[in-house]
C-alpha cells in the first residue's frame, strides 16, 4: 500500500492528518487551512469530524499584530 499525498486525501483526511502529526505542532489555523491546504470551509470540515466522534477543540490566540486568530487542536 502506498502513502497518500495530502492532495490525494479528502478534506477531512487532511485535517485529521495535520492534527495528529507526530513531532510537530498539532494545530491548524483557519488561515493555514485555506492557504496551505486549500480547504475553504474549515468550520464545516471540523464540524463533520466532531460528528464522527473526534474531540477537536477550538482555541483563540492573539498573534504578534494583536489580531485574534482561531485555531483547532485535537
C-alpha positions in Angstrom: 0.0 0.0 0.0 1.4 3.4 -0.9 1.2 6.5 1.1 -1.3 9.1 0.0 -0.1 12.6 -0.5 -2.1 15.5 1.0 -3.5 16.4 -2.4 -5.0 12.9 -2.7 -6.7 13.0 0.6 -10.2 14.3 1.3 -10.5 17.5 3.3 -11.5 15.5 6.4 -8.5 13.2 6.0 -6.2 16.2 5.5 -7.4 18.0 8.7 -7.0 14.7 10.7 -3.6 14.2 9.3 -2.5 17.7 10.3 -4.0 17.5 13.8 -2.4 14.0 14.5 1.1 14.6 13.2 3.9 13.3 15.4 6.7 15.6 16.5 5.1 18.8 15.1 2.7 21.4 16.3 -0.7 19.6 16.0 -2.8 22.7 15.4 -4.4 24.1 12.4 -5.4 27.8 11.9 -8.1 28.8 9.6 -5.5 30.8 7.5 -3.3 27.7 7.2 -6.2 25.5 6.1 -7.2 28.0 3.4 -3.8 29.0 2.1 -1.7 25.9 2.5 -4.3 23.1 2.3 -6.9 24.5 0.0 -9.8 24.0 2.5 -12.3 26.8 2.0 -14.8 26.0 4.8 -12.7 24.7 7.7 -15.6 25.1 10.1 -17.7 22.6 8.1 -14.9 20.1 7.9 -14.2 20.3 11.7 -18.0 20.1 12.5 -18.2 16.9 10.4 -15.2 15.4 12.2 -16.8 16.2 15.5 -20.0 14.4 14.4 -17.7 11.5 13.6 -16.6 11.5 17.3 -13.3 13.4 17.2 -12.9 15.8 20.1 -11.4 18.8 18.2 -11.0 21.9 20.3 -11.4 25.5 19.1 -8.9 27.9 20.6 -8.1 31.5 20.1 -4.7 33.3 20.4 -3.5 36.8 19.8 -0.8 37.0 17.2 2.1 39.4 17.1 0.0 42.0 15.3 -2.6 42.0 18.0 -5.2 40.2 15.9 -7.1 37.3 17.4 -6.5 34.0 15.4 -8.7 31.0 15.6 -7.1 27.5 15.5 -8.1 23.9 16.0 -6.4 21.2 18.1 -7.1 17.6 18.8 
